[in-house]
Amino acid sequence: MPRRQIRVTGAAEAPLRAALRALRTELDVPEAFGPEVLAEAERAAREPTLPAYDATDIPLFTIDPPTSTDLDQAMHLSRRPDGYRVRYAIADVAAFVVPGGALDAEAHRRVTTLYFPDGKIPLHPPVLSEGAASLLPGQTCPAVLWTIDLDADGRPTATDVRRALVRSRAKLDYESVQKQLDAGTAEEPLALLKDIGLLRERQEVARGGISLNVPEQEIAERDGAYELAYRAPLPADGWNAQISLLTGMAAADLMLAYGTGVLRTLPAAPDGAVGRLRRTARALRIDWPHHVSYAELIRSLDPHLPHHAAFLQECTTLLRGAGYTVFRGGVTPDLTTHAAVAAPYTHCTAPLRRLVDRYASELCLAAAAGKEPPGWVLAALDDLPKRMAEGTRRAGTVERECVDIVEAALLKDRVGELFDGTVVDVQEREPTVGTVQLESPAVVARIKSEEGAGTLPLGERLRVRLTQADPGSSKVLFAPA
């Protein structure tokens, strides 16, 4: 779970662009694909490996941001006499990428798609990730098709996964989906997203899982000026995520039963971290009775309320430490669960944007068929956790630095101005330093009391003065006014 999210809906100004270029250079971010990689991608786009099973009669649909074209997943939901059926198609990257080829080597170098405010650095060339391999509407393409049957309470009763030819019928976005669901105008396959999503959320509650509705930071261009605002996730975001979680859990169960696989794992948070969160809750005047679990508290919070949003941001600290755990030969690893999911789980639903998902899909296909996984999968398995850790760390650095750069670029001409904010974090060893979350613009930045001013008031709403905003160094600093 990212510490903070940011989306861009307008062009960036010159200082911001310059700072982002410098960040790319500093992190040695790969940009242009080499001619050999592009040539291989073009060939693969024309001649992918196609499966025998034809599932193009299933009227799949996608739900993504309006401008997205790298579409990893498409779904179709239906009723059964005793429950529901979820069909979830995942882009079949292995149908295009030859193991050991130039395209494969480049994907292992990049590991993940990197998102910058002024564009993305894709894992695969756009001719594949936004073209032939993407589940675009009206396009027939190879996919890994999951069929998961649920009972009336949303519990899985049967799972099947196989390669198939699929064709999505519609590209939907979250806001339009939410409007249809709220108005009751959605046709049944889409209307069932709410029904199944709510059932899966109840299952999540029952097992002690956690989904954080962390507000996003958005930068938008309005009347020639740039501003930041918060966007709280819609219920449809969460229901859509539940389908992906369901598939990731089913994939983990398949691999564990088979005895070979790769899991996304997260150990339980140490007691000290939970205790610190309880102190933050008190400071933010959030009632957290001792008999109420952390998971229950999270579900009671409203991300539209500033003090709740601030606390949700701090809750992401309990989700640090996630990694990838490989196992083989029927030897079950010591840690098989993801603490936030509260169950075994793996990443398998975003292969266009994340390297490990291609391998997870192959392992699941082998497990479902009762066959040995491909040799190229087994050969790369032990190296995957380290490679994914490095790629994920780089993606996290890009995210954090980009947020800081954007904030500094938008505030650079406002040094000395006063703002309203809330102190959402105070360093234990240095209580004059912490984090402030502004009400407007949507900035979360460092705050430091002037010498002799005393400890920062955790959870207090206060006036703060902007003392530094330099997009070149991606630094924003406030002080209590």
C-alpha positions, 0 to 999 in steps of 0.5 A, a space after each residue: 500500500 503506497 504511503 501517499 498517492 498522486 494523480 495528475 490531470 493537467 500539464 505540469 509547469 516548467 520548474 516541475 518538469 525540470 525537477 522530474 527530469 532531474 529525478 529520472 537522471 538521479 534514479 537512473 530510470 530506464 526510458 526509451 526501449 532499445 531497438 532490439 526490444 521494440 522489434 521483438 515486441 512488434 513481432 510478438 504483437 503480430 504473432 502471439 501464442 494463442 490458446 485453443 480455448 475460445 471464451 470470446 462469448 463471455 461479455 467481459 468489461 473493464 473498470 479503470 481510470 478514464 485515460 488508462 489503456 494498459 488494461 490488465 483485468 476484465 471481469 464478468 459477474 453472474 448469478 448461480 442457483 446457490 451463489 455467484 460466478 466470477 470470471 476474471 480475465 488477466 492479460 497473458 503477457 507470457 503469450 507475447 514474451 519469449 523467455 530469455 529474449 530481449 523483451 524478457 531481459 528488459 522486463 527483468 531490468 525494469 521490474 515495474 511500471 513507474 508512474 511520474 506526474 508527467 507520464 509513466 515508464 512502462 514495464 513493457 513497450 506500449 505496442 504490447 502494454 497499451 496495445 496487443 496484450 491489453 484487454 481493450 474493448 473489442 479486441 480479441 486477445 489471449 488471457 489467463 481466465 479465472 472462474 471462481 464460484 462463490 456461495 451465497 455468502 461470498 465464500 469460494 467453492 470452486 476455482 478454475 484457471 486456464 488460458 483462453 481467447 477473450 474479448 472485452 465489451 466495454 471500458 468503464 471508469 469508477 465514477 460512471 460505475 458508481 453512478 450506475 450502481 447508485 441509480 440502480 441502472 446498471 445491468 446485472 453483470 455490473 450490478 453484481 459488483 456491489 453485491 459481491 463486493 459487499 459480501 467479500 467485504 463482510 468476509 474480510 471483516 470476518 477474517 480480520 482483514 484490512 482495506 485502507 481507504 486512503 485519500 489520494 492527492 490530485 494535482 489539477 490545472 484550473 484557469 491556468 493555475 495548479 492546485 492540489 486536492 484530496 480525492 477519497 476512494 469511491 465504494 466502487 473502487 473498493 468493490 473492484 479491489 475485492 475481485 482482485 483480492 479474491 483472485 490473489 487469494 485463490 491463486 495463493 491457495 492453488 500454489 500452496 496446495 500444489 507445493 510450489 509458488 510465490 506469495 506476497 507476504 506481510 508479517 503482523 505489525 509489532 505491538 509497539 507500532 500499534 501502540 504508537 497508532 493508538 497515541 496518534 488516534 488519541 491526539 486526533 480525537 478518534 475514539 478507539 476503545 480497547 475492545 475494538 480491533 484495529 480492523 474494526 476501527 479502520 472500517 468505521 472511519 470516513 476518509 472525507 473527514 480531515 482528522 480521519 483522513 490524517 489517521 488513515 495516512 498514518 495507518 499505512 505504517 503498519 503495512 510496511 515490510 511486505 515482501 515476496 516469499 518463494 517456496 517449492 518442493 512441497 515445503 511450506 514457508 514459515 510465513 504464508 499470510 499477508 497481515 492486511 489480507 489476513 490470508 495467503 495472497 499473491 500478486 497475479 492480476 497486473 502482469 502488464 505493470 508488475 513482473 512477478 504476476 507473469 510468473 504467478 500466472 504460470 505457476 497457477 496454470 501448472 497447479 490447476 493442470 497438475 503439471 510441472 511449471 515451465 523450466 523458465 519459471 522454476 529457473 527464475 523463481 529464487 531470484 524473484 523476491 530480490 528483484 521485486 524488492 529492488 523494483 518495488 523500492 525504486 517505485 516507492 522512491 519515485 512516488 515519494 519524490 514525485 509527491 514532494 516535487 509536485 508540492 514544492 513546484 505548486 508552492 514555490 511562490 507562496 513562501 511566507 504564506 499562512 495555511 490551516 493544517 493538522 499535525 499528523 505525526 511527531 518524531 518521538 526522538 525529536 518532538 519539534 519535527 513532524 508531519 503536517 497535513 494541510 486542509 487546502 491545498 492537499 499537501 502533506 509535508 514536513 513541519 519543524 518548530 523554531 528553536 525554543 518553540 517547544 513540542 509540536 502539538 500532535 493532532 492539533 489544528 493550527 496555523 502554519 507558515 510555509 518556510 521553504 518550497 524548492 522543487 529543485 530539491 523537492 523540499 517543502 517545510 512549514 513552521 507553526 505560525 
